[in-house]
Amino acid sequence: MMNADFDILIVGGGLVGGSLALALGDSPLRIGLVEAQTDAERQASPAGLRALALSRGTTQSLKQLGVWEAVARAAMPIRHIHVSDRGHFGKTRLHASEADVDALGHVLVARMLENAIKEQVASATNLTRLCPARILGLKSGPENMFVSLKQNGESVNVAARLCVAADGGQSTVRSLLGIEQEIRDYGQTAIVTEVHTEKPADGTAYERFTPAGPLAFLPLERHKSSVVWTMSGEDAANLLQSGEQEFTASLQQAFGYWLGRITLASRPQGHPLKLIKAGSMTDQRVILIGNAMHQIHPVAGQGFNLGLRDAAVLAERIEAQVRLGGDPGDSDFLARYASARRRDLERVIRFTDGLVRVFSSDSTPLSLARNAALIVMDRIPAAKRLLCHHAMGYGTR
Ligand SMILES: Cc1cc2nc3c(=O)[nH]c(=O)nc-3n(C[C@H](O)[C@H](O)[C@H](O)COP(=O)(O)OP(=O)(O)OC[C@H]3O[C@@H](n4cnc5c(N)ncnc54)[C@H](O)[C@@H]3O)c2cc1C
């Protein structure tokens, strides 16, 4: 049996937990980071192939964390966004120049960011990584949280002043604490794959509304894009079972020839979509961040952007609290954090949920309204600026 003592224990070393660890790195705080997956398992996971649309706010935060330099060359700037509705005339185009910026955001394959975060975490002097390790139980005391873990088959008992749950949509911390969750099953699956394109994307991200559901092409390289195609679970299961030729033909028909002929560059993977929202952001000496708190639909590409804002705000507040001699697990401190994050969280969930309803619908009135909105949007500079603002993912911190 091993014992360990930390100021902050972060459970989950994915994109958000890893980012929080980095934000608190090289501070006087003693940080423990628990991760269930081995590095080999993570490298082999097909989920790592999903492309992330990173907002401008996110790239700024990644710069501050010292991660951006390692991934900047692989990140493709989005200079234009092209939104259209299959079978309708309306379309709108957003350009970085209209928002007076050189890029509306960037696209990066999730695994590259995970690897860069992991390498940076390894060099932080105040951080102990417990991996592969799983949390088995937790109990709060007056001054500490007591957490029991299994690391490589060995039991470890950890005491920490604050435990941060960053262990994803199926959070073990959340279920061990009995925190209720609101689950909305969209009955939809996002099919993720990569394609080679005959014509260069030239920094253009495409969002196309098809009768099956929204279809995004995000530029990865000049002639390579990442595809996220959302549709009903049943349609996705059928399509995923079809052969490569049939899949490519369906995709080509849905997307059209904006980028010429397309060919598959990776095996399509299905991700079932649910909104999972924890009933509470905090418990005694515990804070939930990232997907452990809110797993949202990827239609607007906001999940990691939102989770990174959780991590950034929490890190700033923990450092300020400790600098003033305060306890980072204090219940008033937790309540102030939750109240500071609530507005951003509700806004992003409302925006994403609204998009899913409007843009996944094939009902005639909705698709006509959507088409009209795209035409109007293309002609009104103020409306376009507002859409740019959302597309760039400026959240509130
Ligand atoms: C198809 C798709 C496309 C997306 N596109 C975008 C996009 O364009 N832009 C965007 O911002 N977001 C996007 N997202 C969302 C984004 O991927 C997530 O919001 C982000 O990965 C959440 O990070 P996280 O660290 O909170 O959770 P996760 O990435 O799920 O990480 C959780 C970590 O905790 C570990 N863990 C789990 N259980 C335990 C345990 N019991 N003990 C210890 N460790 C544990 C896991 O191994 C994992 O490493 C997309 C998601 C999908 C599915």
PDBQT file of the ligand as one rigid body, heavy atoms in Angstrom, charges set to zero:
ROOT
HETATM    1  C1  LIG A 401     -16.597  13.587 -33.087  1.00  0.00    +0.000 C 
HETATM    2  C2  LIG A 401     -16.194  14.668 -32.139  1.00  0.00    +0.000 A 
HETATM    3  C3  LIG A 401     -15.757  15.903 -32.626  1.00  0.00    +0.000 A 
HETATM    4  C4  LIG A 401     -15.416  16.922 -31.745  1.00  0.00    +0.000 A 
HETATM    5  N1  LIG A 401     -15.026  18.129 -32.263  1.00  0.00    +0.000 NA
HETATM    6  C5  LIG A 401     -14.714  19.139 -31.418  1.00  0.00    +0.000 A 
HETATM    7  C6  LIG A 401     -14.280  20.402 -31.933  1.00  0.00    +0.000 A 
HETATM    8  O1  LIG A 401     -14.215  20.616 -33.147  1.00  0.00    +0.000 OA
HETATM    9  N2  LIG A 401     -13.950  21.382 -31.045  1.00  0.00    +0.000 N 
HETATM   10  C7  LIG A 401     -14.033  21.197 -29.686  1.00  0.00    +0.000 A 
HETATM   11  O2  LIG A 401     -13.735  22.144 -28.931  1.00  0.00    +0.000 OA
HETATM   12  N3  LIG A 401     -14.440  20.013 -29.175  1.00  0.00    +0.000 NA
HETATM   13  C8  LIG A 401     -14.776  18.987 -29.997  1.00  0.00    +0.000 A 
HETATM   14  N4  LIG A 401     -15.154  17.774 -29.488  1.00  0.00    +0.000 N 
HETATM   15  C9  LIG A 401     -15.264  17.631 -28.017  1.00  0.00    +0.000 C 
HETATM   16  C10 LIG A 401     -13.925  17.315 -27.355  1.00  0.00    +0.000 C 
HETATM   17  O3  LIG A 401     -13.317  16.181 -27.944  1.00  0.00    +0.000 OA
HETATM   18  C11 LIG A 401     -14.174  17.067 -25.859  1.00  0.00    +0.000 C 
HETATM   19  O4  LIG A 401     -14.879  18.155 -25.339  1.00  0.00    +0.000 OA
HETATM   20  C12 LIG A 401     -12.873  16.906 -25.080  1.00  0.00    +0.000 C 
HETATM   21  O5  LIG A 401     -12.168  15.779 -25.526  1.00  0.00    +0.000 OA
HETATM   22  C13 LIG A 401     -13.185  16.744 -23.589  1.00  0.00    +0.000 C 
HETATM   23  O6  LIG A 401     -11.994  16.562 -22.902  1.00  0.00    +0.000 OA
HETATM   24  P1  LIG A 401     -11.980  15.979 -21.413  1.00  0.00    +0.000 P 
HETATM   25  O7  LIG A 401     -10.549  15.962 -21.024  1.00  0.00    +0.000 OA
HETATM   26  O8  LIG A 401     -12.976  16.687 -20.579  1.00  0.00    +0.000 OA
HETATM   27  O9  LIG A 401     -12.554  14.492 -21.550  1.00  0.00    +0.000 OA
HETATM   28  P2  LIG A 401     -11.907  13.244 -22.279  1.00  0.00    +0.000 P 
HETATM   29  O10 LIG A 401     -11.245  13.668 -23.544  1.00  0.00    +0.000 OA
HETATM   30  O11 LIG A 401     -12.968  12.208 -22.346  1.00  0.00    +0.000 OA
HETATM   31  O12 LIG A 401     -10.762  12.756 -21.268  1.00  0.00    +0.000 OA
HETATM   32  C14 LIG A 401     -11.069  12.084 -20.063  1.00  0.00    +0.000 C 
HETATM   33  C15 LIG A 401      -9.806  11.393 -19.574  1.00  0.00    +0.000 C 
HETATM   34  O13 LIG A 401     -10.067  10.785 -18.310  1.00  0.00    +0.000 OA
HETATM   35  C16 LIG A 401      -9.564   9.456 -18.307  1.00  0.00    +0.000 C 
HETATM   36  N5  LIG A 401     -10.382   8.677 -17.369  1.00  0.00    +0.000 N 
HETATM   37  C17 LIG A 401     -11.644   8.237 -17.541  1.00  0.00    +0.000 A 
HETATM   38  N6  LIG A 401     -12.061   7.577 -16.438  1.00  0.00    +0.000 NA
HETATM   39  C18 LIG A 401     -11.037   7.620 -15.550  1.00  0.00    +0.000 A 
HETATM   40  C19 LIG A 401     -10.866   7.108 -14.224  1.00  0.00    +0.000 A 
HETATM   41  N7  LIG A 401     -11.832   6.444 -13.599  1.00  0.00    +0.000 N 
HETATM   42  N8  LIG A 401      -9.687   7.315 -13.592  1.00  0.00    +0.000 NA
HETATM   43  C20 LIG A 401      -8.705   7.992 -14.228  1.00  0.00    +0.000 A 
HETATM   44  N9  LIG A 401      -8.802   8.502 -15.491  1.00  0.00    +0.000 NA
HETATM   45  C21 LIG A 401      -9.970   8.319 -16.132  1.00  0.00    +0.000 A 
HETATM   46  C22 LIG A 401      -9.688   8.996 -19.754  1.00  0.00    +0.000 C 
HETATM   47  O14 LIG A 401      -8.799   7.939 -20.046  1.00  0.00    +0.000 OA
HETATM   48  C23 LIG A 401      -9.338  10.281 -20.518  1.00  0.00    +0.000 C 
HETATM   49  O15 LIG A 401      -7.968  10.416 -20.725  1.00  0.00    +0.000 OA
HETATM   50  C24 LIG A 401     -15.497  16.723 -30.356  1.00  0.00    +0.000 A 
HETATM   51  C25 LIG A 401     -15.914  15.474 -29.845  1.00  0.00    +0.000 A 
HETATM   52  C26 LIG A 401     -16.262  14.468 -30.733  1.00  0.00    +0.000 A 
HETATM   53  C27 LIG A 401     -16.715  13.129 -30.172  1.00  0.00    +0.000 C 
ENDROOT
TORSDOF 0
